[in-house]
Amino acid sequence: MKIKTTTRLNKYIAESGLTSRRKAEELILQGRVTVNNKTITKLAFEVDPDNDNVFVDGEKIQPAEHVYYLLNKPKGVVTTTDDEKKRKTVVDLIISKQKIFPVGRLDYNTTGVLILTNDGDFAQKLLHPKHNIVREYEVALDKELSLEDEKKLLKGIFIDGSRSRFSEISYGKKSSGKNVIVKCTEGRNHFVKKMFSTLNYTVIKLNRKSFAGITADIPVGSYRKLKQHELQKLTK
Ligand code: URA
């Protein structure tokens, strides 16, 4: 199999941190982009990042260094890069020269492991359902989980028209049936809350304990770069 070594021109420009992919397309159409001294106006144009020289308005585009962060997300923060209601976002919590974005999402009041990066391919791969990335959540419920419902959640119930299940359910240290730890490979929005609400439970507190085996070993609200061995594990 031939390995692809080129990338779309607009993606290359966006990954340099200059602008978004859509705005990069506009720059291309406006004739402001050259590759090896030739003006390119074809949106499908592919560049070889190792050999081609790309300029926008006469300035050379340098591919941005890829960065990868682990954030232990606090409550009261939105998982986006920009919030229309001007609430604090997860990106506001990290000081980075690069234009980073979250890999997947956690709800406003969910805490725990969230990865942020500027590497779009890496993010896409992690989120693709075929990779079955395991997410582990600590859940506080409004009432004790019955054995019958535990079985249903493991066997599978229908949410949003598709059969969904937790792969594991265990009980927290507090040895109360209200505190459960669930594992799943689902990244759909509000997945855990929907699973429980379908069986008439309310999730009072939700914390993502781990994502793809990466656990939050830092205080809530803080962040660090991913370690080399963690990155290797994620890209394997
Ligand atoms: N499932 C939810 O319901 N909320 C989250 O934040 C994450 C998973």
Residues whose N, C-alpha, C, O or C-beta is under 5 A from the ligand:
A	BS01	URA	R105 L106 D107 T110 H190 F191 V192 K193 K194
